[in-house]
Amino acid sequence: MEPVTYTMDLQHFAGVNEAHLVLRSDAQTEREGPQEDNKQTYSPRAPGRSLIDNPPGITTGFENKPIR
């Protein structure tokens, strides 16, 4: 695996009242491939909240199951 150094930033989104973790590298990496501005964004999820954003009204049956 190739070594890479990231800069880290927390970006706040007022509309959803969340802070997302943003990691940026100086150049594209083989592992992550082409990304806009060489960045990866990670958003928080509250315990019990689905890891997938389903459209309103769609239920999967896994919404309130714990992640193991």
Number of C-alpha atoms within 10 A of each C-alpha: 6 6 5 11 10 14 10 14 13 14 13 12 10 8 6 7 8 14 15 15 15 16 16 19 15 12 15 16 15 9 8 10 9 12 12 8 11 16 18 15 13 11 12 11 11 7 11 12 15 16 14 8 8 11 7 6 5 8 9 8 7 12 13 11 11 10 10 3
